[in-house]
Amino acid sequence: MTFLEGRFYEAVFAGAGLGGRALEQKGRDLVPSKKKEDLRRKTLIEATIRSIVDVGINETTVSTIIARAGLSRGMLHLYFKNKKELVIATAEHYSNGYYEKMQSFIDTAGDDPVDRLNAMIDADLSEEILNLETVVVWNALRSIAHTDEEIRAHTTTRDKTLYGLYRQVYEEILGPDEPDRGKAGEIAAGTIALTEGLWSDFFLYPDTFDRAGARRIVMRLIKGQVPV
């Protein structure tokens, strides 16, 4: 505890007869640890996700979030100024989670570019990434992305990171002798558009969505462009 913090808590607890080590410990108890802050932020983000799934993003309010989080309104405002800031944090959380899961698939594939490509397709169509909660929240966020640039940045269909991953793997597969230098980038953009469409199909028809069939569609079209 710093000198100024000590003076602050001394003033607060002067009437309580606290001093010395007791005062210092009381001060420590009131200053939230980084671990507690991270846990509460995560709890609020997860509650926002549940609220969006349960009642939709338009009906999600501070009240619906704190009810699911089991935290007070004051606690929410300690970490987030308002609902918008919390929704942006939720979009960032989902985006980061997507890439963490995608990377875990890629890491198991090794160095071969064809194996990495297959791992990326498997990841995008896996239950870990493509599930009902994900598509409900993702589509809800995108429904407001056209008027909110911060939300759009985390939910864009033109994500440079994903595009870069696909482009790199296609460039490696095509090799340095490929005369069409724009081909890898165009196939990368097409692959993203195709998987986006399959995500939309899952969103509308989750009970009858065929993951294996979806994978065959993607690979059939890719095989028409690169030797895999």
Secondary structure, DSSP 8 states (H G I E B T S, - for coil): --HHHHHHHHHHTGGGT--HHHHHHHHHHHS--HHHHHHHHHHHHHHHHHHHHHH-TTT--HHHHHHHHT--HHHHHHH-SSHHHHHHHHHHHHHHHHHHHHHHHHHTT-S-HHHHHHHHHHHHTSTTTSSHHHHHHHHHHHHHHTT-HHHHHHH-TT-HHHHHHHHHHHHHHH-TT-S-TTHHHHHHHHHHHHHHHHHHHHHH-TTT--HHHHHHHHHHHHHTTS--
